[in-house]
Amino acid sequence: MAAHTLRALCRPWLVAARFSQRAGAGTEYRSAYSLDKLYPPRQDGDSTGITPEEQQPPTLDIPMSRLTVTYCRSSGPGGQHVNKVNTKAEVRFHLASADWIPEAVRQKMALMYRNRVNRAGELIVSSEESRYQMKNLAICLEKIQTMVTEATEQPKVVSKETTQKLIERVEKMNRERLRQKKIHSNIKQSRKADFD
């Protein structure tokens, strides 16, 4: 085995030929951190046999052409690598003109995330969790999707019966707390010495 490897190293054209045979003629190398693998495009015509009740809610398609993506130096550990590579991803877009988000959701997002919106009206999302640019970009896109999902969720309506049960539980806990407090106070009073 070692002799075969040594012969292959002496003839680099043979290694390239064998690699091209294994890889196929039309394939190209894609990193595991490339954007199309981390953030795959949605396919509407996907018929997997899953009923609509079992399907998850549709994900938001974020148009990359409408986003401003910048990269800069990341903070934290990493040695000299941190000082050389721009790995931190920062994604921003103008919230008021983002027509790929419904109007009501945009208004709610402006209120919910008002400390992430700058004076120009741009919503800024950044990530420096990973050491890879594309992975940080994918994390930023996931954050934007999560923000939109949170803004679209309707608050749960609590019934009168549930509200009444919660009030009763709180009152019962308060009564029990005061009872335990009185017992503890009586124990302390009984330990005091009478000097008369």
N, C-alpha and C positions, 0 to 999 in steps of 0.2 A: 504494500500500500504506500509506504514512504517513498519507494523508488518511483512508483507511478506519479506521485505528487511532484517529486523532484524533476522528473522528465517534463511534466506539464509546465513547471515554472521556467524551465529552460526554453520552452517553445510557447511564448505568449499568444501567438496567433492561434494555436490549438485550443488554448483555454477560451479565447474569445469565440471561436467557432462552436465549441461545446456549449458555452453559455447561451449563445444565440439559438442553438437548436433546442435547448431546454426551455428558454423563455418564449420562443415563438417569434415569428418574423414581425408581427404588428404590435407587440406589447411594448409598453414603456414603463419605466420604474416610477411608482407613486409612493411617496412617503406615507407612513401611517398617520402623520400629522397634517396631511394636505387638506385643504378646506373642503373639497368634495367628499372626503371620507368622514371628517368630523361634523360637517353640516351638509348632509346630502339634500339634494333638491327634492321637493315633494312631487309624487307622481299621482295625478288624479285618476288615471285609468287603471289603477292597481286593483285587480279583482282577486282577492285572496280567499273568498268564501266566508268572510266574517260578516255576521249580521250587523246592521247599523247600531243596535243596542250595545254590542260588545266592542265596537270601535271606540277609540279615544277621540276626544274632540279634535277638530282639524287644527293643525299647527299654522302659525302665521308665516306667510312667505315674506321675508324681508328683502327688498330689492337692494342689492349691493351697490348699484349705481347711485342710489339716493343717500348713501352713507359716506361720511368723511372718516377715513381710517388713517391714523398716524401711529407711529411706533417711536418709542424713546427708551432710554436706559431704565432698567428695573432696579429697585432698591432691594436690600436684603443680602443674604449670603450667596456665595457663588464664586468668590475669589476674583482673579483677573478677568474671567469670562464676563462678569457683570459689567466691567468697565469697557468692554469692547463691542458688545452686541446689543442692539436695540430689540429687546424682547417684550417690553410692556406694550400692550395694545390699548389704544384709546379710540373709541367709536363715538361719533357725534352726528346728530341730524336735527334739522329744524322741526320742532314738534308741531307747530301750528300748521305747517304746510305739508305734513306727512299724510298724504291722502290714502296711503295703504293701511292706515289705522282709522277706524270709524271716528266721527266727530265727537260723539259723547265720550268715547274712551280717551281721546286726546285731552279733552277738558278735565276728565278725572285724573289722568296721569299728570297733568300740569299742577293739580292740587296735591296729589300724593307725593310726587317727587320734585317739589318746588326747589329743594336745596341742591338738586342735580341739574337744574336748568340755569344756564348763564344769562347774562343781560341781552344777548343777541337772540334768545329764545331757543337755544340749542340744548337738547338733552345729551348729557355726556355720561358715557359708561366706559369704565376702564378695567383692565385685568392684568395682574402680574403674578398670577398663581403658578404659571408654568415657566419653563425655560425655553419654550418654543413659541415663536411668533404666531403661527397658525393656530396652535391650541389656545393661546390667549385670545385670539380673534374669535374663535368658536365659543369660548366662554362668554365673551361680550355679547355675541348674538343670542346665546341662551339667556343671558340676563335680560336682554331686551324682550325676548319672548315671554319670560316670567313676569316682567313688569306689565306687559299688555294683558296677560292672562289674569293677573291680580286686579287690574283695573276693570276687566269685563265681568268679574264675578259679582253676583248680586248678593247682598247681605241676607243671611238666613232670617226668616220670620219666626219668632218664638211665640208659641201659643200661650194663651192665658193660663192653661193648666200647668204648663212647664214653668212659667213665671211664678205661679203660686207655690209650686213644689220647691223651687229654689229659695223663695222667701221663707218658707217653713223650715228648710234645712238650716238657713243662716240663723234664724231665731232659736232653733234647737241647739245649735253649736254654742251660741252666746249663753243660753241658760246653763248648759253643761260647764262651760268655762267659768261662769260665776259661781256655780256650785262647788267646783274643784278649788276655786280661790278661797271660798268660805271655809272649806274643810282644812286647807293648808293654814289659814289664819287661826283657826281654833287650835290646831296642833301647836303652833308657835306660842299662842297665849297660854296653853297649858304647861309649857316648858319654863315660863318665867317664874322666878323664885319670889316668894312673898316675904319681905323683910320686916313686916310689922309685928 
